[in-house]
Amino acid sequence: MLVNVSQLRERAEPLSLELDFAEEDLTIESDVCELERPVHVDLVLSLSAVLVRIRGRVSAAIKLTCCRCLKPILKSVDKEFNLEYSPDPEAENEGDEFELDYDDLVVGFYRNDQLDLSAVVGEQIVLETPMNPICSENCQGLCDWCGVDLNEGECRCVRETIDPRLAPLAALKQRLK
């Protein structure tokens, strides 16, 4: 959903929005994250000169996959955020380089007086998605030999493969017994 910044200039008060975004509406490019239900957002957009301020709350349920045992996990997201967007610094020609100040690193950018709210919301969901989601701290994962879920019981794998470089130490251990 695009918001026209010039329309914000014409308003005397901030713009309040309550929106729901389906997964196909958002720019979430993740193989490990999937929406369980539409994302609900409450937003207040205000304009100060050319700086667009967005104050909001995002609520979602995302389905992840445990990186240890590959079982599905349901994670609830309920996050408040405050963001600022300014006009994109224009380069003279496409591919030209320009210098950013430190203050530019904490501000997002919009182009052609258009701010994409679906990108803003998608970014908030991605920021709340763990890099390595686990179903519990005690998750033992899968056996790397046979693939059995070690949370459900022991496997019967015999793991006596010794790195050939460590074979002399193993022989020494046997002699000491």
N, C-alpha and C positions, 0 to 999 in steps of 0.2 A: 504494500500500500504506500503510495507516494503522497507526501504532504507538500503543498506548494508554500514555500517560505514567504512569497509575496502576499499570500492571503493572511499569514500571521501578522505581517506589517499593518494590514488594514484593520485588524482587530484591536480593540482597546484592552481586552482582558485575555488571559491565557486560554488556550484551547484544551478542553478536557475530552478525552476519548476513552471509551471502554470497548475493547475489541477482542475477537477470538480469531486465532490463526490456525488453520489446518497445516499438516506437515508439508503439503505441496506448496503452501504459500510462503514458507520460510526458506531461507538459504542455509540450511543445515546440511553440510556435506560430510556425513559420518557413517561409517559402516558399523559402528558399535552403539549408536544411539538411534532410537526410534520413538516417536511420540505415541503414548498410550491413548491420549485424548487431545482435543484441540487446546492450544495454549491460550490462556486468558490474560489480558494485560489491561491495566488501568494506567493511562498516561496523562500528563499535564505538560503541554508544550508552551513555552514562552519565548519571546524574542527580545533581545537587548542589542540594539544596533544591528549587527549582522550575525551575532552569536545566538544560536538556537539552544535553549536549555530544555532537556527532557527529564522530568522526574516521573518515575513510574514504579509499578510493581508487576512482576511476571509470576504466574502460577501455571505449573505444568506437571504432568506425570510422564516420565520417560522410562522406556524399557531399555535396559543395558544387558550385556552378557558378561558374566563373571570371567575374568581373565585366567582364573585358576581351574575352575571345574566346568565352565561353559554353560552353566545354568542361567536362565533369565532372572534378572533383578528388576524390581520396580522401584524407582527413585522419585521422590516428590521434590519439586522445585518451587520454592516460594521466596522470591528475592526482590528487594527494593534496590533501585539504582538511580543515580543522578549522572547525567551525561551532558556534554557540551559539544556542539557542532558549529564549525565556522565554514565559510566558503573555501572551496578547494584552491590552494595556491596554484595558479596557472603557470605552466611552463610555456615558453614562446612556441616551441614546436614539440610535437609528440616525441618522446624519448630524451628530451633535454633534461638535464639534472638541475636541481635547485636545492638550496640548503634549508633544513628545518632547524628551528630553535628547540631547546628542551621543552618549552611550553607547548610546542606544536605536537609533542608526543602524547600528551594527555587529552587532546581534543580530537574529535572525529571531524570528518569533512563531508560537505554536501556539494553537489554540482548543479549548475543551471537552475538555481533556486528550487531544487527538488531534494527532499529528504526521504529515503526509503525506510519506512518503519519496520517492514518485514525483516530487513537486514539487521536493524537494531535489536529486534526481539530475538532473532536467530542467534545473534552474537551472545546475548545474555544466556541463552540455553546452552550453547557450546561452552561458555565459561564455567557453567555449573556442572558440566559433565566430567567426571573423573577420567584421567588418562588410563588408569588401570583399575577398573571397577572390580571389587570383590564382594561376594555375597555375605561373608562374615570374616572377622579377623582370624577365626579358627579354621577357615577353609583349607583343606589339605590338597585340593586340586586333583589332577588325574595322574595316574602312573605313567611315567614317561616311556615305559617299556610296552605295556599292554593296553593302556588307555582306560583302565577301570577307575571309577570315581572313588577315591580313597576316603571320602566322607561317608560312603555307604558301606565300607568294609575294606578289609585287607585284600591285596592281590596275591597271587601265588608265584610271582616272578622271582627267579633266582638271579641275583645281581652280583655275580662274582667276577665280572670282567675287570681285569686289572690293567691299568695303563702300563705298557711295556717298559716305560722309563722308571716305573716304581716297582717293577718285579724284584730287583735285588733287595729292596726294603721289605717286601712281603716275605721273601725267603729268609731274611734275617729274623723277622718276627716269628716265623715258624720254628726256627732253631732255638730261639730264646724260650719258647714254651716248653 
